[in-house]
Amino acid sequence: MSKKITIEQVLKRKKLLGEINIYHSSLFDADIEIEKIKPETVISVMNKENTDEIEQYKELIYHSCPFFRQKELHEKFNIKNPIDAVSECFGDNYCEILELGNLILRRYGFTAEKVEKVKKQ
């Protein structure tokens, strides 16, 4: 028999999710702010057809982290497609892109298995 949900469980979960708002980048030895975005945006990005995982993560990071949306950043690096700001900053350091993307996804309750399940729907 499964147990019933309690208010305490909901409050604990809400507090944990609220704490996921900073990612410490080893590459820059600095913190990157993470904003809450609409869950529909997360689903939309992760369900894109003909897009590889790293591109999905870059878009997710772009939408979730205000740093990468700065007009000044786009101008300094002459970025035409705003999502390319993530690539421009991290370069080939896919490890950090994946770590940050996974942290963002966990905020919405996704694990690797659940991401694959959502993609199949």
N, CA, C and O atoms as a MOPAC input file, in Angstrom:
PM7 MOZYME 1SCF
protein

 N      0.84200 1    -1.18000 1     0.00000 1
 C      0.00000 1     0.00000 1     0.00000 1
 C      0.88900 1     1.24500 1     0.00000 1
 O      1.81300 1     1.35800 1     0.80500 1
 N      0.60300 1     2.16500 1    -0.89900 1
 C      1.40800 1     3.39200 1    -0.94600 1
 C      0.91100 1     4.38200 1     0.10000 1
 O     -0.26300 1     4.38000 1     0.47200 1
 N      1.81400 1     5.21700 1     0.56200 1
 C      1.43100 1     6.19900 1     1.57300 1
 C      0.89300 1     7.45700 1     0.90100 1
 O      1.17500 1     7.71700 1    -0.26900 1
 N      0.13600 1     8.21400 1     1.63300 1
 C     -0.46600 1     9.43900 1     1.11500 1
 C      0.51500 1    10.60100 1     1.24700 1
 O      1.33200 1    10.65600 1     2.16600 1
 N      0.40500 1    11.50400 1     0.31500 1
 C      1.25900 1    12.69000 1     0.32800 1
 C      0.89700 1    13.57800 1     1.51800 1
 O     -0.25900 1    13.66600 1     1.93200 1
 N      1.93900 1    14.23700 1     2.05600 1
 C      1.70200 1    15.13700 1     3.18700 1
 C      2.09100 1    16.55900 1     2.79800 1
 O      2.83800 1    16.78200 1     1.84600 1
 N      1.57500 1    17.49200 1     3.54700 1
 C      1.91900 1    18.90000 1     3.32300 1
 C      3.41900 1    19.09700 1     3.53800 1
 O      4.05700 1    19.86200 1     2.81500 1
 N      3.97100 1    18.41700 1     4.51800 1
 C      5.39000 1    18.53800 1     4.80900 1
 C      6.23200 1    18.09500 1     3.61700 1
 O      7.25000 1    18.71800 1     3.31500 1
 N      5.82000 1    17.02700 1     2.93800 1
 C      6.55000 1    16.55700 1     1.75600 1
 C      6.52500 1    17.60900 1     0.64900 1
 O      7.54200 1    17.86300 1     0.00300 1
 N      5.37400 1    18.21200 1     0.43800 1
 C      5.24000 1    19.23300 1    -0.60000 1
 C      6.11200 1    20.44200 1    -0.26800 1
 O      6.80200 1    20.97200 1    -1.13900 1
 N      6.08100 1    20.87300 1     0.98100 1
 C      6.88900 1    22.02200 1     1.39700 1
 C      8.38600 1    21.72600 1     1.26400 1
 O      9.15100 1    22.58800 1     0.83300 1
 N      8.80000 1    20.52400 1     1.62800 1
 C     10.20600 1    20.13600 1     1.52000 1
 C     10.63700 1    20.13900 1     0.05600 1
 O     11.70200 1    20.65800 1    -0.27900 1
 N      9.82400 1    19.56900 1    -0.80400 1
 C     10.12700 1    19.51600 1    -2.23900 1
 C     10.19000 1    20.93300 1    -2.83200 1
 O     11.07900 1    21.24400 1    -3.62500 1
 N      9.25100 1    21.76700 1    -2.44400 1
 C      9.21000 1    23.15000 1    -2.93700 1
 C     10.46700 1    23.90100 1    -2.50400 1
 O     11.02900 1    24.66800 1    -3.28500 1
 N     10.90800 1    23.68800 1    -1.27500 1
 C     12.12100 1    24.34300 1    -0.77200 1
 C     13.34000 1    23.86900 1    -1.55300 1
 O     14.18700 1    24.68400 1    -1.91700 1
 N     13.44800 1    22.57100 1    -1.81500 1
 C     14.57700 1    22.03400 1    -2.57300 1
 C     14.61500 1    22.60900 1    -3.98200 1
 O     15.68600 1    22.96800 1    -4.47100 1
 N     13.46600 1    22.70300 1    -4.64100 1
 C     13.40800 1    23.25600 1    -5.98900 1
 C     13.79700 1    24.72700 1    -5.98600 1
 O     14.45800 1    25.20400 1    -6.90900 1
 N     13.39200 1    25.43200 1    -4.96200 1
 C     13.72900 1    26.85000 1    -4.86000 1
 C     15.21800 1    27.09000 1    -4.70300 1
 O     15.71300 1    28.17100 1    -5.02300 1
 N     15.93500 1    26.08500 1    -4.20900 1
 C     17.37200 1    26.22200 1    -3.99900 1
 C     18.17000 1    26.02700 1    -5.28800 1
 O     19.34200 1    26.39700 1    -5.35400 1
 N     17.53900 1    25.44600 1    -6.31400 1
 C     18.23400 1    25.23100 1    -7.57900 1
 C     18.11700 1    26.50100 1    -8.41300 1
 O     17.31200 1    26.57600 1    -9.34100 1
 N     18.92300 1    27.48800 1    -8.07300 1
 C     18.86700 1    28.73300 1    -8.82700 1
 C     20.25300 1    29.27400 1    -9.16800 1
 O     20.38800 1    30.38000 1    -9.69100 1
 N     21.27400 1    28.48400 1    -8.86600 1
 C     22.65400 1    28.87100 1    -9.16700 1
 C     23.41700 1    27.62800 1    -9.63300 1
 O     23.28000 1    26.54300 1    -9.06800 1
 N     24.21100 1    27.81800 1   -10.66400 1
 C     25.12900 1    26.76900 1   -11.11600 1
 C     26.53600 1    27.33300 1   -11.00100 1
 O     26.81600 1    28.42200 1   -11.50300 1
 N     27.42200 1    26.59700 1   -10.34200 1
 C     28.81100 1    27.05900 1   -10.24700 1
 C     29.59900 1    26.46700 1   -11.40800 1
 O     29.78600 1    25.25400 1   -11.49600 1
 N     30.05100 1    27.33500 1   -12.28700 1
 C     30.82900 1    26.92000 1   -13.45100 1
 C     32.29000 1    26.75000 1   -13.06200 1
 O     32.92600 1    27.68700 1   -12.57900 1
 N     32.81200 1    25.56100 1   -13.27200 1
 C     34.23900 1    25.31600 1   -13.03000 1
 C     35.07300 1    26.03700 1   -14.08000 1
 O     36.17100 1    26.51400 1   -13.79300 1
 N     34.54800 1    26.11300 1   -15.29400 1
 C     35.25400 1    26.76200 1   -16.39600 1
 C     35.55300 1    28.22800 1   -16.08500 1
 O     36.65600 1    28.70900 1   -16.34400 1
 N     34.57600 1    28.93000 1   -15.53500 1
 C     34.72600 1    30.35400 1   -15.22500 1
 C     34.99100 1    30.62200 1   -13.74600 1
 O     35.26500 1    31.75700 1   -13.35500 1
 N     34.90800 1    29.57900 1   -12.92800 1
 C     35.00000 1    29.70900 1   -11.47500 1
 C     34.08300 1    30.83600 1   -11.00000 1
 O     34.48300 1    31.73300 1   -10.25700 1
 N     32.82300 1    30.74600 1   -11.46700 1
 C     31.82500 1    31.76600 1   -11.14600 1
 C     30.44100 1    31.12600 1   -11.16300 1
 O     30.24700 1    30.05700 1   -11.74000 1
 N     29.48700 1    31.78800 1   -10.52800 1
 C     28.11700 1    31.29500 1   -10.48200 1
 C     27.30500 1    31.84200 1   -11.65100 1
 O     27.46200 1    32.99400 1   -12.05500 1
 N     26.43400 1    30.98700 1   -12.18100 1
 C     25.51500 1    31.36600 1   -13.25100 1
 C     24.10800 1    31.25500 1   -12.68700 1
 O     23.70700 1    30.19900 1   -12.19700 1
 N     23.36100 1    32.35100 1   -12.76000 1
 C     21.99400 1    32.37800 1   -12.24500 1
 C     21.06400 1    31.57000 1   -13.14800 1
 O     21.16800 1    31.61300 1   -14.37400 1
 N     20.15200 1    30.83300 1   -12.51000 1
 C     19.13700 1    30.06300 1   -13.23500 1
 C     17.77600 1    30.60300 1   -12.83500 1
 O     17.44300 1    30.64900 1   -11.65100 1
 N     16.98700 1    31.01400 1   -13.82500 1
 C     15.63000 1    31.49500 1   -13.58700 1
 C     14.64000 1    30.37600 1   -13.88500 1
 O     14.90100 1    29.46900 1   -14.67500 1
 N     13.51100 1    30.47800 1   -13.22900 1
 C     12.43000 1    29.54600 1   -13.51900 1
 C     11.77300 1    29.98400 1   -14.83400 1
 O     11.48100 1    31.16400 1   -15.02900 1
 N     11.54700 1    29.02100 1   -15.72600 1
 C     10.84900 1    29.29900 1   -16.98100 1
 C      9.58500 1    28.45900 1   -17.02900 1
 O      9.39300 1    27.58100 1   -16.18700 1
 N      8.73900 1    28.71100 1   -17.98200 1
 C      7.50400 1    27.94500 1   -18.09600 1
 C      7.82900 1    26.48100 1   -18.40500 1
 O      8.64900 1    26.20200 1   -19.27900 1
 N      7.19900 1    25.55400 1   -17.70000 1
 C      7.42300 1    24.13800 1   -17.98900 1
 C      7.12500 1    23.78900 1   -19.45500 1
 O      7.73600 1    22.88100 1   -20.01800 1
 N      6.18900 1    24.51300 1   -20.06100 1
 C      5.86000 1    24.27500 1   -21.47100 1
 C      7.06700 1    24.55100 1   -22.36600 1
 O      7.25800 1    23.88800 1   -23.38500 1
 N      7.87600 1    25.53200 1   -21.97600 1
 C      9.08700 1    25.84400 1   -22.74400 1
 C     10.07600 1    24.68900 1   -22.65000 1
 O     10.70000 1    24.32100 1   -23.64500 1
 N     10.21900 1    24.12200 1   -21.46300 1
 C     11.12200 1    22.98400 1   -21.26600 1
 C     10.67500 1    21.82300 1   -22.15500 1
 O     11.48700 1    21.22600 1   -22.86100 1
 N      9.38400 1    21.50800 1   -22.11500 1
 C      8.85100 1    20.39600 1   -22.91800 1
 C      9.05500 1    20.67200 1   -24.40400 1
 O      9.45500 1    19.78200 1   -25.15400 1
 N      8.78400 1    21.89000 1   -24.82400 1
 C      8.93200 1    22.26700 1   -26.22800 1
 C     10.37600 1    22.08900 1   -26.69800 1
 O     10.61800 1    21.53000 1   -27.76700 1
 N     11.32000 1    22.55700 1   -25.90900 1
 C     12.73500 1    22.44000 1   -26.26900 1
 C     13.15100 1    20.97200 1   -26.32700 1
 O     13.83100 1    20.55600 1   -27.26500 1
 N     12.75000 1    20.19500 1   -25.33900 1
 C     13.18900 1    18.80100 1   -25.27100 1
 C     12.48800 1    17.90300 1   -26.29200 1
 O     12.95600 1    16.79600 1   -26.56000 1
 N     11.37600 1    18.36300 1   -26.86300 1
 C     10.64600 1    17.57800 1   -27.86100 1
 C     10.97900 1    17.96200 1   -29.29700 1
 O     10.38200 1    17.42300 1   -30.22900 1
 N     11.91500 1    18.87700 1   -29.49300 1
 C     12.23800 1    19.31100 1   -30.85500 1
 C     12.76300 1    18.14400 1   -31.68300 1
 O     13.66200 1    17.40800 1   -31.27500 1
 N     12.17000 1    18.01000 1   -32.85000 1
 C     12.58200 1    16.95400 1   -33.78600 1
 C     13.88100 1    17.36500 1   -34.47500 1
 O     14.15400 1    18.55300 1   -34.64800 1
 N     14.66100 1    16.39300 1   -34.85700 1
 C     15.89400 1    16.60900 1   -35.62400 1
 C     16.87300 1    17.55900 1   -34.94100 1
 O     17.61300 1    18.27900 1   -35.61100 1
 N     16.87600 1    17.56200 1   -33.62300 1
 C     17.79800 1    18.39100 1   -32.85300 1
 C     18.52500 1    17.47500 1   -31.88100 1
 O     17.89900 1    16.72000 1   -31.13700 1
 N     19.86800 1    17.55000 1   -31.89500 1
 C     20.58700 1    16.66800 1   -30.98000 1
 C     20.53000 1    17.21700 1   -29.55400 1
 O     20.17000 1    18.37000 1   -29.32000 1
 N     20.89300 1    16.36100 1   -28.62900 1
 C     20.75100 1    16.67600 1   -27.20800 1
 C     21.52400 1    17.92900 1   -26.80400 1
 O     21.01900 1    18.74500 1   -26.03300 1
 N     22.72900 1    18.08800 1   -27.31200 1
 C     23.54000 1    19.24300 1   -26.91300 1
 C     22.87800 1    20.54300 1   -27.37500 1
 O     22.93600 1    21.54600 1   -26.66300 1
 N     22.25800 1    20.54300 1   -28.54100 1
 C     21.55500 1    21.73500 1   -29.03200 1
 C     20.32700 1    22.03100 1   -28.17400 1
 O     20.01300 1    23.19100 1   -27.90600 1
 N     19.63600 1    20.97700 1   -27.74700 1
 C     18.49200 1    21.15800 1   -26.85600 1
 C     18.94100 1    21.78100 1   -25.53800 1
 O     18.29000 1    22.68800 1   -25.01800 1
 N     20.04600 1    21.29300 1   -25.00700 1
 C     20.55800 1    21.81200 1   -23.74800 1
 C     20.97100 1    23.27200 1   -23.88000 1
 O     20.71700 1    24.07100 1   -22.97900 1
 N     21.60800 1    23.62900 1   -24.99700 1
 C     22.00700 1    25.01900 1   -25.21300 1
 C     20.78100 1    25.93100 1   -25.22300 1
 O     20.80200 1    27.01500 1   -24.63900 1
 N     19.72300 1    25.49200 1   -25.88100 1
 C     18.51300 1    26.30800 1   -25.91500 1
 C     17.88300 1    26.40600 1   -24.53000 1
 O     17.42600 1    27.47500 1   -24.12600 1
 N     17.85900 1    25.30300 1   -23.81100 1
 C     17.32500 1    25.28900 1   -22.45400 1
 C     18.11500 1    26.24900 1   -21.55200 1
 O     17.53000 1    26.99300 1   -20.76500 1
 N     19.42300 1    26.22400 1   -21.67300 1
 C     20.29000 1    27.11200 1   -20.89500 1
 C     20.02100 1    28.56900 1   -21.27600 1
 O     19.92500 1    29.43600 1   -20.40900 1
 N     19.90200 1    28.82600 1   -22.56500 1
 C     19.63300 1    30.19000 1   -23.02900 1
 C     18.35300 1    30.73600 1   -22.38600 1
 O     18.33600 1    31.86000 1   -21.88400 1
 N     17.29600 1    29.94500 1   -22.40400 1
 C     16.01900 1    30.39400 1   -21.84800 1
 C     16.06300 1    30.52300 1   -20.32500 1
 O     15.36000 1    31.35800 1   -19.75600 1
 N     16.88000 1    29.70500 1   -19.66200 1
 C     16.88700 1    29.63600 1   -18.20100 1
 C     17.88700 1    30.56500 1   -17.52000 1
 O     17.72600 1    30.88900 1   -16.34300 1
 N     18.90000 1    30.98900 1   -18.23600 1
 C     19.97700 1    31.76700 1   -17.61500 1
 C     20.06400 1    33.15600 1   -18.23800 1
 O     20.45300 1    33.29400 1   -19.39800 1
 N     19.70500 1    34.18500 1   -17.47500 1
 C     19.67300 1    35.54500 1   -18.02100 1
 C     21.00900 1    36.02600 1   -18.58600 1
 O     21.02900 1    36.87000 1   -19.48200 1
 N     22.11100 1    35.50800 1   -18.08100 1
 C     23.41800 1    35.93800 1   -18.57300 1
 C     23.51800 1    35.77700 1   -20.09100 1
 O     24.03500 1    36.65600 1   -20.78200 1
 N     23.02300 1    34.65300 1   -20.60200 1
 C     23.17200 1    34.34300 1   -22.02400 1
 C     22.20400 1    35.12700 1   -22.90900 1
 O     22.31600 1    35.09100 1   -24.13400 1
 N     21.26400 1    35.82900 1   -22.29900 1
 C     20.29500 1    36.62700 1   -23.05800 1
 C     20.67800 1    38.10400 1   -23.13900 1
 O     19.93400 1    38.90400 1   -23.70800 1
 N     21.81500 1    38.46800 1   -22.58400 1
 C     22.24700 1    39.86100 1   -22.57800 1
 C     22.58100 1    40.34900 1   -23.99100 1
 O     23.37200 1    39.73100 1   -24.70400 1
 N     21.97500 1    41.44800 1   -24.37400 1
 C     22.23800 1    42.05100 1   -25.68900 1
 C     23.71700 1    42.42100 1   -25.83900 1
 O     24.30100 1    42.25600 1   -26.91000 1
 N     24.31300 1    42.92100 1   -24.75500 1
 C     25.72300 1    43.31100 1   -24.80400 1
 C     26.61700 1    42.11900 1   -25.14100 1
 O     27.56300 1    42.25000 1   -25.91700 1
 N     26.31800 1    40.95900 1   -24.55900 1
 C     27.07700 1    39.74200 1   -24.85800 1
 C     26.95300 1    39.40800 1   -26.33800 1
 O     27.94900 1    39.09600 1   -26.99100 1
 N     25.73500 1    39.47100 1   -26.86900 1
 C     25.49300 1    39.15700 1   -28.28200 1
 C     26.25200 1    40.12100 1   -29.18900 1
 O     26.80400 1    39.72100 1   -30.21400 1
 N     26.27200 1    41.38500 1   -28.80300 1
 C     26.96300 1    42.39400 1   -29.61600 1
 C     28.47900 1    42.20100 1   -29.57700 1
 O     29.14100 1    42.27000 1   -30.61200 1
 N     29.02600 1    41.95900 1   -28.38900 1
 C     30.48700 1    41.80100 1   -28.25000 1
 C     31.01600 1    40.63200 1   -29.07000 1
 O     32.11400 1    40.70000 1   -29.62400 1
 N     30.22400 1    39.54700 1   -29.14500 1
 C     30.66200 1    38.36000 1   -29.88400 1
 C     30.03400 1    38.27400 1   -31.27400 1
 O     30.18700 1    37.27300 1   -31.97500 1
 N     29.32700 1    39.33500 1   -31.66400 1
 C     28.68100 1    39.38700 1   -32.97600 1
 C     27.81900 1    38.13200 1   -33.22200 1
 O     27.94600 1    37.45900 1   -34.24500 1
 N     26.95600 1    37.85000 1   -32.26500 1
 C     26.11200 1    36.65300 1   -32.30800 1
 C     24.81200 1    36.98900 1   -33.03300 1
 O     24.10300 1    37.92400 1   -32.66200 1
 N     24.51300 1    36.21600 1   -34.06700 1
 C     23.28500 1    36.42500 1   -34.84300 1
 C     22.12200 1    35.63700 1   -34.23000 1
 O     21.04100 1    36.18400 1   -34.01300 1
 N     22.35200 1    34.35300 1   -33.95600 1
 C     21.34600 1    33.49800 1   -33.31600 1
 C     21.60500 1    33.53900 1   -31.80700 1
 O     22.63300 1    33.03800 1   -31.35100 1
 N     20.69600 1    34.12300 1   -31.02900 1
 C     20.94300 1    34.31400 1   -29.58800 1
 C     21.35000 1    33.04500 1   -28.83700 1
 O     22.12300 1    33.11600 1   -27.88200 1
 N     20.84400 1    31.90200 1   -29.25300 1
 C     21.17300 1    30.65100 1   -28.56100 1
 C     22.66100 1    30.32900 1   -28.69200 1
 O     23.21800 1    29.61300 1   -27.86000 1
 N     23.30500 1    30.85700 1   -29.73600 1
 C     24.74000 1    30.63200 1   -29.92800 1
 C     25.58300 1    31.27400 1   -28.82900 1
 O     26.77800 1    30.99400 1   -28.73000 1
 N     24.98500 1    32.12600 1   -28.01000 1
 C     25.71500 1    32.72300 1   -26.89300 1
 C     26.23300 1    31.64300 1   -25.94800 1
 O     27.31400 1    31.78000 1   -25.37600 1
 N     25.47000 1    30.58000 1   -25.78600 1
 C     25.89100 1    29.47600 1   -24.91200 1
 C     27.14600 1    28.82800 1   -25.48400 1
 O     28.11200 1    28.59100 1   -24.75900 1
 N     27.13200 1    28.54200 1   -26.78600 1
 C     28.30400 1    27.93900 1   -27.44700 1
 C     29.50300 1    28.86200 1   -27.38100 1
 O     30.62500 1    28.42400 1   -27.12600 1
 N     29.26300 1    30.13200 1   -27.61200 1
 C     30.34700 1    31.11300 1   -27.61700 1
 C     31.04100 1    31.15500 1   -26.25900 1
 O     32.26500 1    31.26700 1   -26.19000 1
 N     30.27600 1    31.06600 1   -25.19400 1
 C     30.84000 1    31.13400 1   -23.84200 1
 C     31.50900 1    29.83100 1   -23.41200 1
 O     32.61400 1    29.84700 1   -22.87100 1
 N     30.84600 1    28.71600 1   -23.64900 1
 C     31.37800 1    27.43000 1   -23.18000 1
 C     32.31800 1    26.76800 1   -24.18100 1
 O     33.07700 1    25.87100 1   -23.81400 1
 N     32.27700 1    27.19700 1   -25.43800 1
 C     33.13300 1    26.57900 1   -26.44900 1
 C     32.82100 1    25.10400 1   -26.58100 1
 O     31.65900 1    24.71000 1   -26.68400 1
 N     33.86800 1    24.28800 1   -26.57500 1
 C     33.69700 1    22.84100 1   -26.70700 1
 C     33.56500 1    22.13700 1   -25.36100 1
 O     33.66500 1    20.91200 1   -25.29200 1
 N     33.34400 1    22.88900 1   -24.30200 1
 C     33.22700 1    22.27600 1   -22.98500 1
 C     31.80800 1    21.72800 1   -22.81100 1
 O     30.98900 1    22.29700 1   -22.08800 1
 N     31.54000 1    20.61900 1   -23.48600 1
 C     30.20900 1    20.00600 1   -23.45100 1
 C     29.86000 1    19.49500 1   -22.06600 1
 O     28.68600 1    19.39900 1   -21.70900 1
 N     30.87400 1    19.16900 1   -21.29100 1
 C     30.62000 1    18.68200 1   -19.92900 1
 C     29.84600 1    19.72200 1   -19.12500 1
 O     28.86400 1    19.38700 1   -18.46300 1
 N     30.27700 1    20.97000 1   -19.17800 1
 C     29.57700 1    22.02300 1   -18.42600 1
 C     28.18800 1    22.27600 1   -18.99100 1
 O     27.24300 1    22.50800 1   -18.23700 1
 N     28.05700 1    22.23400 1   -20.31300 1
 C     26.74200 1    22.42400 1   -20.92600 1
 C     25.78800 1    21.33700 1   -20.45400 1
 O     24.63900 1    21.61700 1   -20.11100 1
 N     26.26500 1    20.10100 1   -20.43900 1
 C     25.41700 1    18.98300 1   -20.00300 1
 C     25.11000 1    19.07400 1   -18.50400 1
 O     23.97900 1    18.81800 1   -18.09200 1
 N     26.09200 1    19.43100 1   -17.69700 1
 C     25.85400 1    19.57000 1   -16.25600 1
 C     24.80500 1    20.64100 1   -15.96800 1
 O     23.87500 1    20.41700 1   -15.19400 1
 N     24.96100 1    21.79500 1   -16.59100 1
 C     24.02100 1    22.89100 1   -16.37400 1
 C     22.63900 1    22.51900 1   -16.90600 1
 O     21.63100 1    22.76900 1   -16.24600 1
 N     22.59200 1    21.93000 1   -18.07800 1
 C     21.31100 1    21.49100 1   -18.64300 1
 C     20.61600 1    20.47500 1   -17.75900 1
 O     19.40600 1    20.55500 1   -17.54600 1
 N     21.37300 1    19.52100 1   -17.24300 1
 C     20.78300 1    18.50500 1   -16.36100 1
 C     20.28700 1    19.12400 1   -15.05500 1
 O     19.25100 1    18.71500 1   -14.53100 1
 N     21.01300 1    20.09700 1   -14.53400 1
 C     20.57000 1    20.77700 1   -13.32000 1
 C     19.23700 1    21.48400 1   -13.57400 1
 O     18.32700 1    21.42400 1   -12.74700 1
 N     19.13400 1    22.14500 1   -14.71000 1
 C     17.88400 1    22.82800 1   -15.06500 1
 C     16.75900 1    21.80900 1   -15.19400 1
 O     15.66500 1    22.03400 1   -14.67600 1
 N     17.00500 1    20.71000 1   -15.86500 1
 C     15.96800 1    19.68900 1   -16.04500 1
 C     15.52100 1    19.09500 1   -14.70900 1
 O     14.33300 1    18.83900 1   -14.50800 1
 N     16.46900 1    18.87600 1   -13.79700 1
 C     16.10100 1    18.33600 1   -12.47800 1
 C     15.15100 1    19.27700 1   -11.75200 1
 O     14.30300 1    18.83000 1   -10.97900 1
 N     15.28700 1    20.56700 1   -11.99500 1
 C     14.40400 1    21.55000 1   -11.37200 1
 C     12.94600 1    21.27000 1   -11.73400 1
 O     12.03900 1    21.57400 1   -10.95900 1
 N     12.72900 1    20.69900 1   -12.89600 1
 C     11.37400 1    20.40300 1   -13.37000 1
 C     11.01900 1    18.91900 1   -13.20400 1
 O     10.01800 1    18.44700 1   -13.74100 1
 N     11.84500 1    18.20400 1   -12.46200 1
 C     11.54800 1    16.81200 1   -12.14200 1
 C     12.04500 1    15.80100 1   -13.15100 1
 O     11.70200 1    14.62200 1   -13.06000 1
 N     12.84400 1    16.23300 1   -14.11100 1
 C     13.33000 1    15.31100 1   -15.12900 1
 C     14.60100 1    14.60400 1   -14.69800 1
 O     15.49400 1    15.19100 1   -14.08800 1
 N     14.65200 1    13.33200 1   -15.03400 1
 C     15.87500 1    12.54200 1   -14.94000 1
 C     16.13800 1    12.05300 1   -16.35900 1
 O     15.30900 1    12.27200 1   -17.24200 1
 N     17.25200 1    11.40600 1   -16.59600 1
 C     17.58400 1    10.94400 1   -17.94900 1
 C     16.48100 1    10.04700 1   -18.50800 1
 O     16.10900 1    10.17300 1   -19.67400 1
 N     15.95800 1     9.13900 1   -17.67700 1
 C     14.90800 1     8.22300 1   -18.14400 1
 C     13.63800 1     8.99200 1   -18.49200 1
 O     12.97700 1     8.69200 1   -19.48600 1
 N     13.30400 1     9.97300 1   -17.68000 1
 C     12.07100 1    10.73300 1   -17.91200 1
 C     12.18500 1    11.61600 1   -19.15400 1
 O     11.19400 1    11.81700 1   -19.85500 1
 N     13.37000 1    12.14200 1   -19.43600 1
 C     13.56200 1    12.93700 1   -20.64800 1
 C     13.29000 1    12.06900 1   -21.87200 1
 O     12.59800 1    12.49300 1   -22.79800 1
 N     13.83700 1    10.84700 1   -21.87600 1
 C     13.61500 1     9.93800 1   -23.01300 1
 C     12.13000 1     9.58900 1   -23.14600 1
 O     11.60300 1     9.50200 1   -24.25500 1
 N     11.47600 1     9.39400 1   -22.02700 1
 C     10.04000 1     9.07700 1   -22.03600 1
 C      9.22800 1    10.22700 1   -22.64200 1
 O      8.32800 1     9.99800 1   -23.45000 1
 N      9.55100 1    11.45600 1   -22.24900 1
 C      8.84900 1    12.63500 1   -22.77900 1
 C      9.10900 1    12.77400 1   -24.26500 1
 O      8.19800 1    13.11500 1   -25.01900 1
 N     10.34600 1    12.51400 1   -24.70700 1
 C     10.67800 1    12.63800 1   -26.12200 1
 C      9.88000 1    11.65900 1   -26.96700 1
 O      9.57800 1    11.94200 1   -28.12700 1
 N      9.53600 1    10.51200 1   -26.39700 1
 C      8.81000 1     9.48700 1   -27.14200 1
 C      7.33100 1     9.78000 1   -27.23400 1
 O      6.63700 1     9.16200 1   -28.04100 1
 N      6.82200 1    10.70800 1   -26.43200 1
 C      5.38100 1    10.99700 1   -26.44300 1
 C      4.99900 1    11.92400 1   -27.55800 1
 O      3.82400 1    12.26400 1   -27.70400 1

